Amino acid sequence: MKSTLTLERLETRAAPSDFLGLGIGDPNLIDQENYALPEGLNHLTESINIEETQKETVQTDLSLDASLNATYANRYSPRPGFFPQEGEVVQINAGVSQDNLSAFIWQNYNLPMDKITEVDIGATYSQQISEDLLGGTLSGRIGPQIWLFPQSGAKDSMDYILEGGIHYSGQVEVDTSISYIAPGSDADEGIMIHGSINKTVSFPSEDNHTVDINLGAKGAYLENFYGASGLSHISPEISVDTKLGELDLKLFSEYQIGINEDFESKPVYGITLSGNFSF
């Protein structure tokens, strides 16, 4: 049956005359009723089938996963612990991923100021390190980022960041990252070490979705990171995650405890809506 299908494809492409000198167009070599190929050409037709199957497989594997989320918060609280400005913010993040590669663009819009105060762009390569570590998985990641601060002062400010991290997912979620402000940035070179730990408790709901309650804490240590050094803050946090139709809904609240005089102690709370797509 495979030879019959392949022959029909070849006859459609070939003229009645000889095809590449192989005699396919010669009626003396073809059984007109069964469209059977000479035994010597079976290998050729099978090779064509294999190559076309491989092309179809490659095209199938090139699907992309995409995500889009929007956050409303009472203030912008970046990971280092600074509060660069007061006022409610809307933050939009869009990302795409394929296998171990991902990319994102993120922006922070300050509502009282009526302006975008920060745009981050980055790419990440991720790799699983262990499939079974204390009953969980361990993975690593690394990638470049650009942090853009529009009209910060007299002109736009742009910093080049190299960031790597390790994530553990098991009975608890543990994440550690190191961010390095590279030479060529408007800011001086500096390092931030950020860490977080979270525990999720799930409860079933009436609509077959779960309600997840996440308890955790995060903090940062800085070394000349935008001029600050030392342990900057520790922030306990709680969030509730559930479904809103096809979207994920998250309500979150945290309280930043400033460790030294450069970092204030303030509450941060808000809501996030997110969706995931494949194409």
DODOLUM-589674 format. One record per residue (C-alpha): residue in one letter; x, y negated, z. Coordinates in nm, 3 decimals. Example, Ala and Ser with C-alpha at 12.3 -4.5 7.8 and 13.67 -1.06 7.14 Angstrom:
REC res      c1      c2      c3
REC   A   1.230   0.450   0.780
REC   S   1.367   0.106   0.714
This chain:
REC res      c1      c2      c3
REC   M   0.000   0.000   0.000
REC   K   0.290  -0.232   0.076
REC   S   0.427  -0.187  -0.279
REC   T   0.086  -0.261  -0.433
REC   L   0.051  -0.594  -0.247
REC   T   0.405  -0.695  -0.329
REC   L   0.365  -0.615  -0.697
REC   E   0.053  -0.828  -0.725
REC   R   0.248  -1.117  -0.572
REC   L   0.535  -1.066  -0.816
REC   E   0.306  -1.039  -1.118
REC   T   0.140  -1.367  -1.021
REC   R   0.474  -1.545  -1.013
REC   A   0.633  -1.372  -1.315
REC   A   0.565  -1.422  -1.681
REC   P   0.471  -1.115  -1.893
REC   S   0.832  -1.104  -2.007
REC   D   1.119  -0.956  -1.815
REC   F   1.147  -1.095  -1.455
REC   L   1.509  -1.174  -1.367
REC   G   1.613  -0.893  -1.603
REC   L   1.462  -0.628  -1.373
REC   G   1.208  -0.495  -1.625
REC   I   0.906  -0.577  -1.408
REC   G   0.727  -0.718  -1.711
REC   D   0.786  -0.401  -1.916
REC   P   0.459  -0.199  -1.935
REC   N   0.662   0.121  -1.984
REC   L   0.794   0.088  -1.627
REC   I   0.460   0.021  -1.453
REC   D   0.164   0.248  -1.387
REC   Q  -0.111   0.010  -1.497
REC   E  -0.379   0.185  -1.291
REC   N  -0.194   0.207  -0.956
REC   Y   0.051  -0.082  -1.001
REC   A   0.330   0.142  -0.873
REC   L   0.689   0.019  -0.896
REC   P   0.979   0.233  -1.013
REC   E   1.151   0.396  -0.718
REC   G   1.460   0.186  -0.766
REC   L   1.270  -0.139  -0.703
REC   N   1.107  -0.037  -0.374
REC   H   1.402  -0.173  -0.176
REC   L   1.369  -0.514  -0.346
REC   T   0.999  -0.548  -0.270
REC   E   1.043  -0.434   0.091
REC   S   1.318  -0.696   0.138
REC   I   1.086  -0.967   0.007
REC   N   0.819  -0.857   0.257
REC   I   1.068  -0.864   0.546
REC   E   1.195  -1.214   0.456
REC   E   0.842  -1.354   0.431
REC   T   0.747  -1.195   0.765
REC   Q   1.054  -1.353   0.927
REC   K   0.958  -1.697   0.790
REC   E   0.607  -1.661   0.929
REC   T   0.750  -1.562   1.269
REC   V   0.979  -1.865   1.280
REC   Q   0.690  -2.095   1.197
REC   T   0.481  -1.941   1.476
REC   D   0.756  -1.997   1.735
REC   L   0.783  -2.371   1.664
REC   S   0.473  -2.466   1.868
REC   L   0.506  -2.763   2.103
REC   D   0.363  -2.817   2.450
REC   A   0.262  -3.172   2.534
REC   S   0.153  -3.347   2.853
REC   L   0.002  -3.685   2.932
REC   N  -0.071  -3.829   3.273
REC   A  -0.182  -4.161   3.417
REC   T  -0.131  -4.275   3.776
REC   Y  -0.286  -4.561   3.971
REC   A  -0.102  -4.651   4.293
REC   N  -0.112  -4.931   4.548
REC   R   0.258  -5.005   4.481
REC   Y   0.558  -4.880   4.283
REC   S   0.782  -4.656   4.494
REC   P   1.087  -4.537   4.295
REC   R   1.294  -4.244   4.417
REC   P   1.585  -4.448   4.563
REC   G   1.343  -4.611   4.810
REC   F   1.344  -4.968   4.680
REC   F   1.019  -5.162   4.650
REC   P   1.111  -5.379   4.348
REC   Q   0.780  -5.567   4.349
REC   E   0.447  -5.565   4.530
REC   G   0.105  -5.505   4.379
REC   E  -0.097  -5.222   4.228
REC   V   0.056  -5.036   3.935
REC   V  -0.053  -4.813   3.649
REC   Q   0.205  -4.559   3.537
REC   I   0.182  -4.359   3.213
REC   N   0.398  -4.056   3.133
REC   A   0.401  -3.862   2.803
REC   G   0.614  -3.557   2.742
REC   V   0.678  -3.278   2.492
REC   S   0.861  -2.949   2.538
REC   Q   0.970  -2.652   2.328
REC   D   1.142  -2.355   2.491
REC   N   1.422  -2.499   2.710
REC   L   1.414  -2.852   2.569
REC   S   1.187  -3.136   2.676
REC   A   1.159  -3.512   2.633
REC   F   0.956  -3.784   2.800
REC   I   0.872  -4.152   2.805
REC   W   0.741  -4.323   3.120
REC   Q   0.634  -4.678   3.196
REC   N   0.534  -4.879   3.502
REC   Y   0.278  -5.158   3.454
REC   N   0.234  -5.406   3.742
REC   L  -0.127  -5.527   3.747
REC   P  -0.087  -5.859   3.940
REC   M   0.218  -5.952   3.729
REC   D   0.037  -5.836   3.411
REC   K   0.356  -5.690   3.265
REC   I   0.555  -5.371   3.214
REC   T   0.838  -5.375   3.464
REC   E   1.015  -5.050   3.372
REC   V   1.035  -4.801   3.085
REC   D   1.227  -4.472   3.117
REC   I   1.313  -4.242   2.827
REC   G   1.489  -3.908   2.863
REC   A   1.559  -3.557   2.739
REC   T   1.626  -3.244   2.943
REC   Y   1.770  -2.899   2.889
REC   S   1.647  -2.643   3.144
REC   Q   1.768  -2.290   3.211
REC   Q   1.654  -2.024   3.454
REC   I   1.935  -1.918   3.687
REC   S   1.768  -1.638   3.883
REC   E   1.435  -1.459   3.842
REC   D   1.432  -1.319   4.196
REC   L   1.594  -1.526   4.468
REC   L   1.434  -1.475   4.809
REC   G   1.113  -1.382   4.629
REC   G   1.119  -1.687   4.401
REC   T   1.286  -1.830   4.091
REC   L   1.579  -2.070   4.061
REC   S   1.634  -2.295   3.760
REC   G   1.867  -2.577   3.661
REC   R   1.836  -2.879   3.433
REC   I   2.049  -3.158   3.288
REC   G   1.995  -3.444   3.046
REC   P   2.049  -3.811   2.959
REC   Q   1.806  -4.093   3.035
REC   I   1.769  -4.464   2.962
REC   W   1.612  -4.694   3.221
REC   L   1.492  -5.021   3.072
REC   F   1.380  -5.316   3.286
REC   P   1.210  -5.571   3.057
REC   Q   1.280  -5.935   3.140
REC   S   1.447  -5.857   3.470
REC   G   1.601  -6.197   3.532
REC   A   1.719  -6.393   3.230
REC   K   1.721  -6.091   2.998
REC   D   1.627  -5.728   2.964
REC   S   1.837  -5.486   3.166
REC   M   1.928  -5.137   3.044
REC   D   2.102  -4.856   3.230
REC   Y   2.230  -4.520   3.101
REC   I   2.167  -4.230   3.339
REC   L   2.297  -3.873   3.343
REC   E   2.082  -3.653   3.564
REC   G   2.104  -3.291   3.668
REC   G   1.904  -3.089   3.915
REC   I   1.816  -2.751   4.066
REC   H   1.463  -2.633   4.139
REC   Y   1.353  -2.339   4.355
REC   S   0.997  -2.207   4.336
REC   G   0.889  -1.947   4.590
REC   Q   0.707  -1.962   4.922
REC   V   0.809  -2.329   4.916
REC   E   0.912  -2.566   4.636
REC   V   1.258  -2.719   4.676
REC   D   1.409  -2.967   4.430
REC   T   1.744  -3.146   4.432
REC   S   1.875  -3.388   4.170
REC   I   2.180  -3.607   4.115
REC   S   2.147  -3.925   3.906
REC   Y   2.458  -4.106   3.785
REC   I   2.459  -4.460   3.643
REC   A   2.707  -4.424   3.357
REC   P   2.961  -4.680   3.227
REC   G   2.816  -4.923   2.975
REC   S   2.508  -4.988   3.186
REC   D   2.412  -5.335   3.302
REC   A   2.427  -5.203   3.659
REC   D   2.750  -5.089   3.823
REC   E   2.829  -4.719   3.836
REC   G   2.650  -4.542   4.119
REC   I   2.507  -4.210   4.237
REC   M   2.173  -4.107   4.384
REC   I   2.108  -3.766   4.542
REC   H   1.737  -3.701   4.577
REC   G   1.571  -3.404   4.741
REC   S   1.220  -3.281   4.816
REC   I   1.049  -2.984   4.977
REC   N   0.682  -2.890   4.947
REC   K   0.445  -2.617   5.061
REC   T   0.117  -2.552   4.878
REC   V  -0.193  -2.397   5.034
REC   S  -0.470  -2.299   4.789
REC   F  -0.843  -2.272   4.855
REC   P  -1.098  -2.129   4.608
REC   S  -1.388  -2.353   4.503
REC   E  -1.739  -2.277   4.377
REC   D  -1.654  -2.343   4.010
REC   N  -1.375  -2.079   4.003
REC   H  -1.106  -2.348   4.030
REC   T  -0.870  -2.379   4.324
REC   V  -0.812  -2.678   4.547
REC   D  -0.443  -2.710   4.634
REC   I  -0.321  -2.899   4.938
REC   N   0.049  -2.987   4.921
REC   L   0.248  -3.086   5.228
REC   G   0.606  -3.202   5.196
REC   A   0.878  -3.459   5.240
REC   K   1.140  -3.626   5.024
REC   G   1.442  -3.848   5.071
REC   A   1.746  -3.997   4.900
REC   Y   2.114  -4.062   4.964
REC   L   2.282  -4.339   4.764
REC   E   2.639  -4.427   4.679
REC   N   2.655  -4.780   4.533
REC   F   2.324  -4.707   4.360
REC   Y   2.207  -5.053   4.252
REC   G   2.427  -5.190   4.528
REC   A   2.297  -4.972   4.813
REC   S   2.473  -4.689   4.996
REC   G   2.380  -4.437   5.262
REC   L   2.064  -4.247   5.349
REC   S   1.786  -4.472   5.221
REC   H   1.456  -4.317   5.328
REC   I   1.262  -4.010   5.435
REC   S   0.902  -3.992   5.317
REC   P   0.649  -3.734   5.439
REC   E   0.372  -3.679   5.183
REC   I   0.044  -3.502   5.127
REC   S  -0.158  -3.446   4.809
REC   V  -0.475  -3.267   4.699
REC   D  -0.491  -3.114   4.351
REC   T  -0.799  -2.986   4.170
REC   K  -0.969  -2.978   3.828
REC   L  -1.185  -3.250   3.677
REC   G  -1.325  -3.084   3.365
REC   E  -1.024  -3.003   3.146
REC   L  -0.801  -3.248   3.336
REC   D  -0.596  -3.205   3.652
REC   L  -0.681  -3.447   3.933
REC   K  -0.437  -3.535   4.208
REC   L  -0.492  -3.756   4.513
REC   F  -0.168  -3.840   4.694
REC   S  -0.045  -4.031   4.995
REC   E   0.298  -4.079   5.148
REC   Y   0.465  -4.298   5.403
REC   Q   0.816  -4.417   5.332
REC   I   1.031  -4.448   5.642
REC   G   1.322  -4.682   5.567
REC   I   1.646  -4.564   5.726
REC   N   1.837  -4.895   5.713
REC   E   1.756  -5.263   5.669
REC   D   1.772  -5.246   5.287
REC   F   1.466  -5.018   5.275
REC   E   1.122  -5.097   5.410
REC   S   0.871  -4.865   5.575
REC   K   0.542  -4.874   5.384
REC   P   0.254  -4.648   5.275
REC   V   0.208  -4.543   4.914
REC   Y  -0.113  -4.382   4.786
REC   G  -0.295  -4.331   4.460
REC   I  -0.454  -4.098   4.207
REC   T  -0.319  -3.914   3.901
REC   L  -0.507  -3.766   3.604
REC   S  -0.314  -3.534   3.372
REC   G  -0.373  -3.307   3.076
REC   N  -0.169  -3.042   2.894
REC   F  -0.194  -2.957   2.525
REC   S  -0.036  -2.717   2.278
REC   F   0.000  -2.764   1.900
